[in-house]
Amino acid sequence: MCTFLIFFYPFYLLRGECLYISECTVKKILKEAGASRSSSEAVEALQNYIDRVAFGVAQKAVKLSKHAKRKTVDISDVKLAIS
């Protein structure tokens, strides 16, 4: 297990070991950013970081929509959760 996963391990205890961003997607991002090659550790670390951040934004957006007494998460909720 890499250091990155150990550092963020308590977060994964809250929602299980499910990753929402695929390894293939992360490799595409790195390739578009200019990387000709990437290590599996680098892909895994970036995958976990993107997943953690995206999940946090989603949680905030859901909380905001519930506060507004709506069942549907709106674009305004996501924008506010990001800012």
C-alpha positions, 0 to 999 in steps of 0.5 A: 500500500502506498503512502498516499493511501495510508495518509487518506485511509480514514476517509476510505473507512467512511465509504468503503474501498470503492473508486469512482474514477477509473485507472484508464481515465487517470492515464488519459488525463496524464497523457493529455497533460504531456506524460509519455509514461506514468508509473502505477503508483503515480496513477493510483495516487492521482486516481485516489486524489481525484476520487476523494476531491470529487466525492467531497464536492458531491457530498457538499452538493447533496447537502446544499440541495437538501438544505434548499429542500430539493431532491435534485442536485442542481448545477448551482449546488455543484458550483457552490460546493466547488467554491 
